[in-house]
Amino acid sequence: MDNLSLDTVWMLLAAMLVFWMQPGFALCEAGFTRSKNTANILMKNLVDFMFGSLLFFFIGFGFMFGSGGAGFIGAPNWGDLSFYSGDLPVEGFLMFETVFCATSATIVSGAMAERTKFSMYLVYSAAISLFIYPIEGHWTWGGGWLCDDAADGVMMQTFGDVFHDFAGSAIVHSVGGVLALIGALALGPRIGKYSSEGKSRAIPGHNLMLASLGVFILWLGWFGFNPGSQLAASGEVNRSAISHVFLTTNLAAASGGLATLFLTWMKYGKPSLSLTLNGVLAGLVGITAGCDLVSPLGAVVIGLVCGVALVYSIEFIDHRLHIDDPVGASSVHGVCGILGTLMTGLFAVDNGVFYGHGWGFFGAELFGILVIDLWAAACGFALFFGIKRLHGLRVGARIEEEGLDIYEHGESCYN
């Protein structure tokens, strides 16, 4: 097998693994929420990929990887793929990028679960796949201004280094997490979530077995998400890089889950399965930016930090901010995506602060995550509060109390 064929097969295999994360997200969200809304949740996760596939093919791919727009946005491709001039087959590369786009949209679903109008879900899912994700993706992976590594580029002039996000802690996960937080804020909490005194009440999910299976599927899918971002398997350098990313990804997931397990055991007297599952995801999100640059020991530390931060972030968002996020998506993807991006600037072996290379690379990471998440926040406020004002985001009280499955879809997951 020649090198191009091997690299193409590797990219498509990785794309299949990342696609497999879609049912992982669906099962995780369904398990963490109530049975009366399961069909609605499964439908939303299905729609994310269907919408994402078509919209990214027709327009988003060009926005992300096209030229023009002074590094801010590429030209829409309108389904024409001939503009792309990369080494790998454009159809395969499109598929690989499509599954990443769908992931960013899916993250938002969990935070807004159990009270969102399905019709309005279609609107904001389409907006994320059509322009919110592709535009900031153009700044970074699309060769735009944020990753301009020329000597006269913005990042090189300011920090002496360029922003780095290998597989999407910032570009995919923090964007999804920020949008999830703003969407949950715009919706308001589920009925009965907070008492008249403002005290948070737990609303347990209906099936932790589904949630656990979802996390195991996501853990497997991440071996396509991170190592697959190498986009090549031929040659000694690529083989070594893929193996390194496999190891750092797994170590961060394991240490994130264990950190959450022992912290919840100490704080609450019992090790929490639901939080430990999210701790695994926190470690995976955190390592995604720097999985190619950090050492295995650095990956363990990043996972530990994210696993601990997750618990306090969920508490703060729930108890202090009174934002109801049923699955903890804003903490897992938003907070840990930001932390992982920043810790790349600290733990990167070749240019990180902890290896004696100064603060230039960390400054580039800090600037990059601020710009990306400010973009996500601005778009999120305009999108969610605009929908809320013009049409309404939320279902009626009776529908919410009796369940979205029957009222929104005319059928129930469990009969």
C-alpha positions in Angstrom: 0.0 0.0 0.0 1.4 3.4 -1.0 1.7 6.2 1.5 -1.3 8.2 0.2 -3.5 5.2 0.3 -2.5 4.4 3.8 -3.0 8.0 5.0 -6.4 8.0 3.3 -7.5 4.8 5.0 -6.3 6.1 8.4 -8.2 9.4 8.0 -11.4 7.6 7.1 -11.0 5.1 9.9 -10.6 8.0 12.3 -13.7 9.7 10.8 -15.7 6.5 11.5 -14.5 6.5 15.1 -15.5 10.2 15.5 -18.9 9.5 14.0 -19.3 6.7 16.6 -19.1 9.5 19.2 -22.5 10.7 18.0 -24.3 7.7 19.5 -22.1 8.1 22.6 -23.4 11.6 23.1 -26.9 10.5 22.5 -26.8 7.7 25.1 -25.0 9.8 27.6 -27.5 12.6 27.4 -30.4 10.2 27.4 -29.2 8.4 30.5 -28.5 11.6 32.4 -32.1 12.9 31.8 -35.6 11.6 32.4 -37.2 8.8 30.5 -40.1 11.0 29.3 -37.8 12.9 27.0 -35.6 10.1 25.6 -37.1 10.0 22.1 -36.6 13.8 21.9 -33.0 13.5 22.9 -32.3 10.7 20.4 -34.0 12.7 17.6 -31.9 15.8 18.4 -28.6 13.9 18.2 -29.7 12.3 14.9 -30.7 15.6 13.5 -27.3 17.2 14.4 -25.5 14.9 12.1 -28.0 15.0 9.3 -28.1 18.8 9.3 -24.3 19.1 9.9 -23.5 16.8 7.0 -25.6 18.7 4.4 -24.9 22.3 5.6 -21.2 21.7 6.0 -21.0 20.1 2.5 -22.9 22.9 0.8 -21.5 26.0 2.6 -19.6 25.4 5.9 -16.7 23.6 4.3 -15.9 26.6 2.1 -16.4 29.0 5.0 -13.8 27.0 7.0 -11.2 26.0 4.3 -11.8 28.4 1.5 -9.8 31.5 0.7 -10.6 35.2 0.8 -12.0 37.2 3.6 -8.6 38.4 4.9 -8.2 35.3 7.1 -11.6 35.8 8.8 -13.8 33.6 6.6 -13.5 31.6 3.5 -15.7 31.8 0.5 -18.8 29.5 0.5 -18.3 26.5 -1.8 -22.0 25.8 -2.6 -21.2 22.1 -2.8 -18.3 22.5 -5.1 -15.2 20.8 -3.7 -12.7 21.7 -6.4 -11.3 24.7 -4.5 -9.6 22.4 -2.0 -5.9 21.7 -2.9 -4.7 19.5 0.0 -2.7 16.3 -0.4 -5.4 14.0 0.8 -8.6 13.2 -1.2 -11.0 16.1 -0.7 -14.0 13.7 -0.2 -12.3 12.0 2.7 -11.1 15.2 4.3 -14.6 16.6 4.0 -16.0 13.6 5.9 -13.4 13.9 8.6 -14.2 17.6 9.1 -17.9 16.9 9.0 -17.9 14.6 12.0 -16.0 17.3 14.0 -18.6 19.9 13.0 -21.4 17.7 14.2 -19.7 17.2 17.5 -19.6 20.9 18.2 -23.3 21.2 17.6 -24.2 18.1 19.6 -22.5 19.4 22.8 -25.2 22.1 23.1 -28.0 19.6 23.2 -27.4 18.2 26.7 -27.4 21.6 28.4 -30.7 22.6 26.9 -32.4 19.2 27.3 -35.9 18.5 28.6 -37.4 21.9 27.8 -36.5 23.1 24.3 -38.8 23.4 21.4 -37.7 20.9 18.7 -38.4 23.3 15.9 -36.1 25.9 17.5 -33.5 23.2 18.2 -33.3 22.8 14.4 -32.7 26.5 14.0 -29.7 26.8 16.3 -28.2 23.4 15.4 -28.2 24.6 11.8 -26.6 28.0 12.8 -23.8 26.3 14.6 -23.0 24.0 11.7 -23.5 26.7 9.1 -21.4 29.6 10.4 -20.5 29.7 14.1 -18.2 26.7 14.0 -16.8 27.0 10.4 -15.8 30.7 10.9 -13.7 30.2 14.0 -12.5 27.0 12.5 -11.2 29.0 9.5 -9.2 31.3 11.8 -7.3 28.2 13.1 -7.5 25.0 11.2 -8.5 26.7 8.0 -5.3 28.8 7.8 -6.8 32.1 9.0 -5.4 34.9 11.0 -5.2 33.2 14.3 -2.8 30.6 13.1 -0.7 32.7 10.8 2.8 31.5 11.4 4.5 33.8 9.0 7.2 36.1 10.4 4.9 39.1 9.9 1.8 37.3 11.2 -0.3 38.7 14.1 0.5 35.9 16.5 4.2 35.8 15.7 4.6 39.5 16.1 2.7 39.6 19.4 3.8 36.4 21.2 6.6 35.0 19.2 4.5 31.8 18.7 1.2 30.7 17.2 -2.0 29.4 18.7 -2.1 25.6 18.9 -5.1 23.3 19.2 -4.3 19.9 17.9 -7.8 18.3 17.9 -10.2 20.9 19.3 -10.2 21.6 23.1 -10.9 25.2 22.1 -12.1 25.0 18.5 -14.7 22.3 19.1 -15.3 21.7 22.8 -15.0 25.2 24.4 -17.2 26.6 21.6 -19.8 24.0 22.3 -19.5 24.5 26.0 -19.9 28.3 25.8 -22.9 28.0 23.5 -24.4 25.4 25.9 -24.0 27.7 28.9 -25.7 30.6 27.1 -28.4 28.4 25.7 -29.2 27.1 29.2 -29.2 30.6 30.5 -31.6 31.8 27.8 -34.0 28.9 28.5 -34.1 29.1 32.3 -34.1 26.1 34.6 -36.4 23.1 34.4 -39.6 23.2 36.4 -38.8 22.2 40.0 -35.1 22.5 39.7 -34.8 25.4 42.2 -36.9 26.0 45.3 -38.5 29.4 46.1 -35.4 30.1 48.3 -33.1 29.4 45.4 -31.9 26.0 46.6 -30.9 23.5 43.9 -32.8 20.3 43.8 -31.3 17.2 42.1 -33.3 15.8 39.1 -31.7 12.4 38.6 -31.3 10.8 35.2 -33.3 7.7 34.5 -30.6 5.3 33.3 -26.9 5.4 34.4 -26.3 2.2 32.4 -27.1 4.2 29.2 -24.9 7.0 30.4 -22.0 4.6 31.2 -22.2 3.0 27.8 -22.3 6.4 26.2 -19.1 7.4 28.0 -17.3 4.2 27.0 -18.3 4.8 23.4 -17.0 8.4 23.6 -13.7 7.2 25.1 -13.3 4.8 22.1 -14.3 7.5 19.6 -11.7 9.9 21.1 -9.1 7.5 19.7 -10.2 8.8 16.3 -10.8 12.3 17.4 -7.2 12.9 18.7 -4.9 10.5 17.0 -6.9 10.9 13.8 -6.1 14.6 13.7 -2.5 13.6 12.7 -4.2 12.9 9.3 -1.4 10.7 8.2 -0.1 7.3 9.2 2.7 6.7 6.8 6.3 7.3 7.8 8.1 6.9 11.1 7.3 10.5 12.3 3.5 10.0 11.8 3.5 6.5 13.3 5.3 7.8 16.4 3.0 10.8 16.7 -0.2 8.7 16.5 1.1 6.3 19.1 2.1 9.2 21.4 -1.4 10.8 21.0 -3.1 7.5 21.8 -1.2 7.3 25.0 -1.7 10.8 26.2 -5.4 10.7 25.4 -5.9 7.5 27.4 -3.9 8.6 30.4 -5.8 11.9 30.7 -9.1 10.2 30.5 -8.1 7.7 33.2 -6.7 10.3 35.5 -9.6 12.7 35.0 -12.1 9.9 36.0 -10.1 8.9 39.0 -9.6 12.5 40.2 -13.4 13.0 40.1 -14.1 9.6 41.8 -11.9 10.3 44.8 -12.9 14.0 45.1 -16.6 13.1 45.2 -15.9 10.3 47.6 -14.2 12.8 50.0 -16.8 15.6 49.5 -20.0 13.6 49.5 -19.1 10.5 51.4 -19.7 8.2 48.3 -18.0 7.9 45.0 -20.4 9.3 42.4 -20.8 7.3 39.2 -22.5 10.1 37.3 -19.8 12.6 38.1 -17.0 10.1 37.5 -18.4 9.5 34.0 -18.2 13.2 33.4 -14.7 13.2 34.9 -13.5 10.8 32.2 -14.9 13.2 29.6 -13.3 16.2 31.3 -9.9 14.5 31.0 -10.5 13.7 27.4 -11.6 17.3 26.6 -8.7 18.8 28.5 -6.0 16.8 26.7 -7.4 17.3 23.2 -5.5 20.6 22.5 -2.1 19.5 23.5 -2.1 15.7 23.1 0.7 15.9 20.6 2.9 18.3 22.6 2.7 17.2 26.2 4.5 14.2 27.8 2.6 11.2 29.2 3.2 12.6 32.7 1.9 16.0 31.6 -1.2 14.3 30.2 -1.9 12.7 33.6 -1.6 16.1 35.4 -3.9 17.7 32.8 -6.5 15.0 33.4 -6.2 15.3 37.2 -6.7 19.1 37.0 -9.7 18.8 34.7 -11.3 16.0 36.8 -11.1 18.2 39.9 -12.2 21.4 38.2 -15.2 19.6 36.8 -16.8 19.0 40.2 -16.3 22.6 41.4 -17.5 24.0 38.1 -20.7 22.0 38.1 -21.4 23.1 41.7 -20.7 26.8 40.9 -22.8 26.9 37.7 -25.7 25.0 39.5 -25.7 26.4 43.0 -24.3 29.9 42.5 -25.3 30.9 38.9 -28.5 28.9 39.0 -28.0 27.8 35.4 -29.6 24.4 34.9 -27.4 22.2 32.8 -28.8 18.6 33.1 -25.6 16.8 31.8 -22.9 19.3 32.9 -21.9 20.1 29.2 -20.9 23.6 30.0 -18.4 22.3 32.6 -17.2 19.3 30.8 -16.7 21.0 27.4 -16.5 24.7 28.2 -14.5 24.9 31.4 -12.3 21.9 30.7 -11.8 22.9 27.1 -10.5 26.3 28.3 -8.3 24.7 30.9 -6.9 22.2 28.5 -6.0 24.9 26.0 -4.2 26.9 28.6 -2.4 24.0 30.1 -1.0 23.2 26.7 0.9 26.4 27.1 2.3 25.2 30.4 3.0 21.5 29.7 4.2 21.5 26.0 7.6 19.9 26.1 9.1 22.0 23.3 7.8 25.5 24.2 5.8 25.3 27.4 6.3 27.4 30.5 7.2 24.5 32.7 10.0 23.5 30.4 11.8 26.8 30.6 10.6 28.3 27.3 9.0 31.5 28.7 5.4 32.8 28.4 5.2 33.4 24.6 3.4 30.2 23.7 1.1 30.4 26.8 0.2 34.0 25.7 -0.7 32.7 22.3 -2.9 30.0 23.8 -4.6 32.5 26.2 -5.2 35.0 23.4 -6.6 32.3 21.1 -9.0 30.8 23.6 -10.3 34.3 24.5 -10.9 35.2 20.9 -12.6 32.0 20.0 -14.9 31.9 23.1 -15.8 35.6 22.8 -16.9 34.8 19.2 -18.9 31.9 20.5 -20.4 34.0 23.3 -21.4 36.8 21.0 -23.0 34.5 18.5 -24.7 32.5 21.3 -26.3 35.6 22.9 -27.5 36.8 19.5 -28.8 33.4 18.5 -30.5 32.1 21.6 -31.9 35.4 23.0 -32.9 36.4 19.4 -34.9 33.1 19.0 -36.3 33.5 22.5 -37.6 37.0 21.7 -38.9 36.3 18.2 -40.4 32.9 18.6 -39.7 31.4 22.0 -37.2 28.7 22.8 -39.1 26.8 25.5 -42.0 24.4 25.4 -45.1 25.1 27.6 -45.2 24.0 31.2 -47.7 21.2 30.6 -45.5 19.7 27.8 -42.4 20.0 30.0 -44.1 18.3 32.9 -45.6 15.4 30.9 -42.6 14.9 28.6 -41.5 16.1 25.2 -41.7 12.7 23.5 -45.4 12.5 23.0 -46.1 16.2 22.5 -43.1 16.9 20.2 -42.8 13.6 18.3 -46.0 11.7 18.9 -44.2 8.7 20.2 -42.4 7.5 23.3 -39.1 5.7 23.7 -40.5 3.4 26.3 -43.9 1.8 25.8 
